Amino acid sequence: MNRTEPRTLAGTMELLPNEQILMNQMKQIIENTYQKFGFLPLDTPILELSEVLLAKAGGETEKQIYRFSKGDTDLSLRFDLTVPLAKYVAKNYGNLSFPFRRYQIGKVYRGEKPQKGRFREFYQCDIDIIGDGELDIINDAELPSVIYTIMKELGFDKFSIHINNRKILNGLFESMNQKENSTDILRIIDKIDKIGKEAVITELEKIKIEKNNIERIMQFIEIDGTSDEKLEKLENLNIENQTFKIGLKELKDVIKYVRMFGIPENNFTVDLTIARGLDYYTGTVYETFLDEYKELGSVCSGGRYENLAEYYIDKKLPGVGISIGLTRLFYKLNELELIKTEKKSISDVLIIPMLEDLSVPIKLATQLRQEKINTEIYLNDKKLKAKFKYADKLQIPYVIVIGEDEIKTNTVNLKDMKTGKERNLELNSAEIAKVLKS
């Protein structure tokens, strides 16, 4: 027989069970937090019709799409969760209640060159709030509250949510007669943390921005101080541009409401270098960083967009959203040993039968599961020592042995595998469950 070497496609992630348990726990924390804030679950297909999925796509995005034909149907794998959301809202507009608050956690696919920590298949965890015609600015301040809650639930204290408004930047460029170059300038500014100040200046020169305007741009993004001091310095620039003024007011409002949501001052900041590279962000933008691990880059980002579904429907649907790249975040945190993959089993107790008739052990296991206790039965014919070794290797916290003597006396010994202590209990699921839950 010719055997094929078992190997996994580059750019995809497969985890050992202990790692997968931890990944699932992180995913559950994110999902539970989204639900706490009242976001509704949504699951869109991984496969979409190419003409629908690519209605807006172009350039690099389209090059990264996994696209193929099945029969006469032109199909593509989704490359994010936002475009499927836009299609969904347009398709179901008449049946949705607005503002529409949805979360989705699912895999997306991009044909990028695989690198350490960057994947072709990866989980995104998104939330969005979509308005019908309009959406109040306070919604932009609620999402940092969601980010803050998730980061705390994941066990992080030293992190900061960087907040800006693209209207401020666009207004600045308009005041310098650089509106036509605003997208290119924003993309360059957005890279300042990665490539540095001098490289940013060089790239601005390449797109023929005049020296005095480059100086104004650099002075602008280097405004420092506390969030309030930065807002005051922006005010004192006295830029007579309507876009700039609207953006500054929105940013002031967002910071005011962020404080109202109870986010501590050391966990958020106004950051005028945050632009977000994607073109559809039109107002508030966010990036979230672990303060002691800036090399990770942003672990959660997003912002405000003016019209989610303009390529599918003539309704104006403004929205604001954030996305967490869970696969990349897990990979990086695991690599830096900031999270521990210690749990090797999800079983709370292992039942070890030592008799031929398995009806009593199976009945007890079924009853314990009904009591919300994760219960496993060892069903293979091995010696008792091997069965205990199995429990020990998987770090299952408790073991119950059931043999003829236990059935005769209607009692069992519940062994704590960590301490070695045993408790004699009635062979009764309610009593055993009570002890396991305590």
Legacy VTK file of the C-alpha trace (Angstrom):
# vtk DataFile Version 3.0
C-alpha trace
ASCII
DATASET POLYDATA
POINTS 438 float
0.000 0.000 0.000
1.250 3.475 -0.913
0.740 5.743 2.089
0.361 9.522 1.899
2.334 11.641 4.315
-0.092 13.264 6.789
0.527 16.989 6.535
-1.493 20.161 7.003
-1.825 22.916 4.412
0.482 25.875 5.113
-1.340 28.851 6.585
-3.882 26.778 8.514
-3.901 25.894 12.196
-4.374 22.534 13.882
-4.060 22.348 17.648
-3.439 19.638 20.196
-6.441 18.953 22.470
-5.046 20.979 25.397
-4.480 23.959 23.083
-7.907 23.575 21.486
-9.552 23.597 24.923
-7.877 26.940 25.660
-8.786 28.326 22.226
-12.412 27.334 22.828
-12.362 29.007 26.245
-11.140 32.263 24.695
-13.801 32.034 21.986
-16.461 31.396 24.646
-15.356 34.439 26.678
-15.657 36.643 23.584
-19.055 35.196 22.636
-20.424 35.490 26.181
-19.317 39.129 26.342
-20.974 39.935 23.021
-24.186 38.396 24.333
-23.956 40.368 27.605
-24.142 43.554 25.548
-27.230 42.356 23.694
-25.703 41.443 20.325
-27.644 38.872 18.305
-25.950 35.783 16.846
-25.510 35.472 13.081
-23.941 32.727 10.978
-23.477 33.382 7.271
-22.245 30.813 4.713
-18.514 30.342 4.202
-19.286 30.011 0.479
-20.866 32.932 -1.370
-21.692 33.671 -4.988
-18.671 35.503 -6.382
-20.703 38.331 -7.936
-22.277 39.024 -4.503
-19.140 38.685 -2.419
-16.979 40.696 -4.814
-19.453 43.529 -5.466
-17.054 46.002 -3.853
-13.776 44.101 -3.892
-10.811 45.025 -6.008
-7.031 45.285 -6.005
-5.233 43.242 -3.353
-8.448 41.970 -1.787
-9.605 40.320 -5.002
-6.174 38.751 -5.541
-6.444 37.024 -2.150
-9.891 35.513 -2.766
-10.253 31.736 -3.005
-12.485 31.529 -6.076
-13.593 28.482 -8.056
-16.402 27.066 -10.151
-18.694 24.156 -9.356
-20.671 23.300 -12.443
-21.984 26.615 -13.804
-21.754 28.394 -10.412
-18.981 30.912 -9.704
-18.149 30.635 -5.983
-15.812 32.325 -3.500
-14.821 31.716 0.103
-15.616 34.705 2.342
-12.557 36.863 3.116
-14.128 38.727 6.046
-17.427 38.837 7.952
-18.373 42.413 7.017
-19.279 41.871 3.356
-21.520 38.882 4.212
-23.134 41.083 6.886
-23.819 43.785 4.292
-25.457 41.221 1.994
-27.475 39.796 4.891
-28.789 43.190 6.056
-29.725 44.214 2.497
-31.451 40.884 1.845
-33.366 40.889 5.151
-33.849 44.641 5.575
-37.633 44.407 5.947
-37.440 41.752 8.677
-34.767 43.319 10.912
-35.155 45.681 13.861
-32.829 48.666 13.808
-30.402 49.424 15.205
-29.407 45.881 14.248
-26.821 44.532 16.695
-25.166 41.342 15.576
-22.142 39.247 16.444
-20.529 36.560 14.348
-17.622 34.277 15.105
-16.429 32.258 12.144
-13.614 31.304 9.823
-12.549 33.470 6.902
-10.115 32.768 4.069
-7.406 34.838 2.429
-4.819 33.605 -0.038
-1.964 35.488 1.588
1.588 34.259 1.777
1.735 32.272 5.043
3.954 33.851 7.674
4.565 33.272 11.347
1.350 34.306 13.064
-0.510 35.046 9.802
-2.898 32.480 8.396
-4.912 31.724 5.264
-7.752 30.274 7.343
-8.544 32.060 10.598
-11.298 32.946 13.036
-12.699 36.456 13.223
-14.958 37.585 16.054
-17.032 40.558 14.896
-19.724 42.795 16.316
-21.511 45.563 14.448
-24.313 48.006 15.184
-26.202 49.012 12.025
-28.541 51.996 11.906
-31.386 52.680 9.483
-30.590 56.110 8.023
-28.690 57.302 11.093
-26.792 55.972 14.098
-26.046 58.071 17.176
-22.396 58.700 18.061
-22.856 57.132 21.521
-22.796 53.741 19.788
-19.175 54.454 18.866
-18.405 54.746 22.592
-20.140 51.503 23.566
-17.796 49.308 21.529
-14.675 50.283 23.548
-16.686 49.155 26.583
-17.102 45.751 24.911
-13.370 45.619 24.129
-12.507 46.581 27.719
-14.762 43.843 29.130
-13.284 41.166 26.848
-9.686 42.086 27.636
-10.389 41.996 31.380
-12.182 38.655 31.041
-9.163 37.276 29.154
-7.016 38.269 32.134
-5.302 41.413 30.837
-4.980 44.641 32.833
-2.340 46.590 30.925
-3.929 47.364 27.578
-5.024 50.528 25.836
-7.766 51.290 23.319
-6.472 53.931 20.880
-9.253 56.120 19.475
-9.259 58.618 16.614
-11.658 60.021 14.005
-10.882 59.931 10.291
-12.876 63.125 9.677
-10.233 65.017 11.650
-7.513 63.689 9.368
-9.567 64.191 6.202
-10.419 67.747 7.294
-6.743 68.479 7.839
-5.929 67.255 4.324
-8.782 69.265 2.827
-7.459 72.395 4.567
-4.115 71.756 2.798
-5.817 71.122 -0.575
-4.787 67.457 -0.376
-8.257 65.887 -0.421
-7.492 63.821 -3.520
-4.477 62.320 -1.731
-6.244 61.717 1.598
-6.609 57.937 1.186
-2.941 57.509 0.278
-1.848 59.784 3.135
-4.016 57.871 5.612
-2.539 54.557 4.510
0.976 55.917 5.013
0.207 57.475 8.411
-1.364 54.200 9.543
2.050 52.516 9.113
4.040 54.908 11.334
4.386 52.406 14.215
5.670 49.729 11.830
8.020 51.735 9.605
8.886 54.819 11.692
8.716 58.584 11.194
11.479 58.928 8.575
10.021 56.202 6.362
6.595 57.874 6.583
8.134 61.182 5.442
9.845 59.370 2.550
6.571 57.751 1.457
4.746 61.095 1.643
7.451 62.627 -0.571
6.954 59.798 -3.072
3.319 60.822 -3.588
4.512 64.433 -4.121
3.241 66.038 -0.912
4.908 69.445 -0.502
7.498 69.838 2.235
5.491 72.394 4.257
2.443 70.124 4.170
4.516 67.123 5.261
5.712 69.204 8.215
2.098 70.088 9.091
1.065 66.419 8.867
3.955 65.283 11.082
3.355 68.052 13.633
-0.301 67.109 13.698
0.179 63.379 14.372
2.885 64.114 16.976
0.501 66.137 19.163
1.025 64.643 22.622
-0.349 64.793 26.156
-3.403 63.325 27.839
-6.563 62.695 25.835
-8.014 66.014 27.035
-4.789 67.881 26.254
-4.758 66.449 22.728
-8.368 67.490 22.185
-7.549 70.985 23.419
-4.514 71.234 21.119
-6.683 70.133 18.188
-9.158 72.885 19.070
-6.334 75.427 19.246
-5.201 74.622 15.700
-8.178 76.770 14.593
-8.596 74.786 11.381
-11.512 76.346 9.524
-12.767 73.223 7.819
-16.224 71.744 8.355
-15.112 68.101 8.095
-12.393 68.730 10.687
-14.846 70.434 13.066
-17.399 67.612 12.792
-14.682 65.011 13.425
-13.363 66.882 16.462
-16.862 67.162 17.956
-17.491 63.444 17.352
-14.183 62.517 18.984
-14.964 64.721 22.008
-18.379 63.070 22.326
-16.925 59.567 22.057
-14.357 60.298 24.796
-17.104 61.781 27.003
-19.286 58.694 26.578
-16.358 56.259 26.940
-15.863 57.714 30.418
-19.599 57.370 31.052
-19.287 53.644 30.283
-16.732 53.442 33.099
-13.565 52.642 31.168
-10.517 53.688 33.261
-8.339 56.495 31.891
-5.284 54.232 31.623
-7.153 51.858 29.292
-7.996 54.330 26.507
-6.294 57.224 24.746
-6.760 59.635 21.860
-4.210 58.602 19.225
-4.030 60.818 16.138
-1.867 58.300 14.255
-4.653 55.699 14.152
-6.198 55.855 10.694
-7.129 52.238 9.825
-6.129 51.290 6.324
-9.513 50.213 5.012
-11.267 52.820 2.887
-14.769 52.290 4.246
-14.057 53.719 7.717
-15.420 57.256 7.711
-15.412 58.414 11.356
-14.388 56.873 14.681
-11.578 54.312 14.452
-10.081 52.021 17.109
-6.963 49.937 17.665
-6.277 47.952 20.855
-2.778 47.146 22.102
-1.318 45.147 24.970
0.899 47.797 26.581
3.798 45.437 27.340
3.607 43.595 24.013
3.255 46.240 21.312
5.031 43.882 18.914
1.775 41.916 18.737
0.197 44.821 16.890
-3.471 45.596 17.326
-5.434 42.744 18.916
-8.838 44.335 18.236
-9.707 47.037 15.713
-12.621 48.626 13.902
-14.540 51.811 13.403
-17.481 53.734 11.935
-18.562 53.420 8.306
-21.106 55.556 6.499
-23.010 53.061 4.405
-22.628 49.335 4.977
-24.673 47.945 2.083
-24.467 50.567 -0.667
-23.536 47.896 -3.243
-26.682 45.880 -2.482
-29.486 48.299 -1.510
-30.365 51.986 -1.880
-30.983 52.415 1.870
-28.404 54.360 3.873
-27.168 51.982 6.579
-24.448 53.572 8.741
-22.708 51.331 11.237
-19.873 50.845 13.672
-18.055 47.600 14.380
-14.995 45.864 15.771
-13.189 42.652 14.919
-10.880 40.364 16.900
-8.609 38.064 14.893
-8.868 35.144 17.305
-6.537 32.704 15.526
-3.691 35.211 15.302
-4.280 36.456 18.854
-4.248 32.910 20.238
-1.112 32.027 18.285
0.782 35.091 19.505
-0.328 34.834 23.137
0.560 31.135 23.169
3.943 31.817 21.574
4.748 34.462 24.204
3.466 32.115 26.946
0.987 34.757 28.089
-1.691 32.062 28.204
-1.271 28.535 29.539
-2.491 25.418 27.765
-2.546 23.266 30.894
-5.993 21.701 30.762
-5.838 18.398 28.886
-9.411 17.209 29.324
-12.849 18.732 29.753
-14.074 15.818 31.898
-14.908 16.615 35.530
-14.942 12.975 36.576
-13.925 9.581 35.172
-16.025 6.544 36.060
-14.019 3.306 36.022
-16.197 0.169 35.834
-14.662 -3.012 37.300
-17.448 -5.452 36.351
-18.991 -6.998 33.249
-22.470 -5.547 33.689
-22.080 -1.841 32.869
-25.685 -0.833 33.527
-24.999 0.841 36.912
-21.888 2.834 35.785
-23.684 3.947 32.606
-26.791 4.950 34.581
-24.663 6.983 37.031
-22.797 8.691 34.164
-26.076 9.597 32.457
-27.483 11.065 35.685
-24.298 13.070 36.363
-24.430 14.506 32.846
-28.011 15.538 33.527
-26.632 17.369 36.574
-24.303 19.323 34.194
-21.226 17.325 35.233
-18.865 16.433 32.343
-18.589 12.670 32.868
-16.467 10.123 31.034
-16.605 6.319 31.366
-13.513 4.206 30.781
-14.898 1.479 28.535
-11.750 -0.403 27.505
-10.583 -3.619 29.187
-7.396 -2.595 30.966
-5.904 -3.125 34.410
-6.954 -0.685 37.149
-3.479 0.866 37.231
-3.668 1.705 33.502
-7.081 3.286 33.970
-5.829 5.535 36.772
-2.804 6.408 34.655
-5.170 7.521 31.898
-7.022 9.824 34.308
-3.747 11.180 35.655
-2.291 11.847 32.187
-5.378 13.794 31.103
-5.528 15.539 34.500
-9.143 14.529 35.089
-9.783 15.895 38.582
-11.908 13.061 40.054
-12.251 9.296 39.629
-15.022 6.931 40.758
-14.426 3.160 40.699
-17.531 0.964 40.529
-17.197 -2.784 41.135
-19.262 -5.547 42.746
-18.492 -4.299 46.280
-19.683 -0.770 45.475
-22.957 -2.075 44.080
-23.520 -4.332 47.118
-22.910 -1.505 49.618
-24.505 1.175 47.410
-21.462 3.402 48.065
-18.515 4.678 46.031
-15.175 6.297 46.754
-14.694 9.636 45.012
-10.952 10.136 44.609
-9.426 13.598 44.217
-6.599 12.929 41.757
-4.672 16.025 42.782
-4.588 15.443 46.554
-5.137 11.682 46.610
-7.910 12.062 49.190
-10.982 9.841 48.959
-14.556 10.469 50.076
-17.025 7.677 50.703
-20.366 8.652 49.202
-23.722 7.047 48.573
-24.045 5.709 45.043
-26.396 8.555 44.291
-25.905 11.016 41.468
-27.386 13.980 43.354
-25.009 13.543 46.320
-21.967 13.004 44.061
-22.907 16.006 41.895
-23.254 18.187 44.987
-19.701 17.326 46.058
-18.284 17.823 42.547
-19.926 21.244 42.239
-18.746 22.439 45.652
LINES 1 439
438 0 1 2 3 4 5 6 7 8 9 10 11 12 13 14 15 16 17 18 19 20 21 22 23 24 25 26 27 28 29 30 31 32 33 34 35 36 37 38 39 40 41 42 43 44 45 46 47 48 49 50 51 52 53 54 55 56 57 58 59 60 61 62 63 64 65 66 67 68 69 70 71 72 73 74 75 76 77 78 79 80 81 82 83 84 85 86 87 88 89 90 91 92 93 94 95 96 97 98 99 100 101 102 103 104 105 106 107 108 109 110 111 112 113 114 115 116 117 118 119 120 121 122 123 124 125 126 127 128 129 130 131 132 133 134 135 136 137 138 139 140 141 142 143 144 145 146 147 148 149 150 151 152 153 154 155 156 157 158 159 160 161 162 163 164 165 166 167 168 169 170 171 172 173 174 175 176 177 178 179 180 181 182 183 184 185 186 187 188 189 190 191 192 193 194 195 196 197 198 199 200 201 202 203 204 205 206 207 208 209 210 211 212 213 214 215 216 217 218 219 220 221 222 223 224 225 226 227 228 229 230 231 232 233 234 235 236 237 238 239 240 241 242 243 244 245 246 247 248 249 250 251 252 253 254 255 256 257 258 259 260 261 262 263 264 265 266 267 268 269 270 271 272 273 274 275 276 277 278 279 280 281 282 283 284 285 286 287 288 289 290 291 292 293 294 295 296 297 298 299 300 301 302 303 304 305 306 307 308 309 310 311 312 313 314 315 316 317 318 319 320 321 322 323 324 325 326 327 328 329 330 331 332 333 334 335 336 337 338 339 340 341 342 343 344 345 346 347 348 349 350 351 352 353 354 355 356 357 358 359 360 361 362 363 364 365 366 367 368 369 370 371 372 373 374 375 376 377 378 379 380 381 382 383 384 385 386 387 388 389 390 391 392 393 394 395 396 397 398 399 400 401 402 403 404 405 406 407 408 409 410 411 412 413 414 415 416 417 418 419 420 421 422 423 424 425 426 427 428 429 430 431 432 433 434 435 436 437
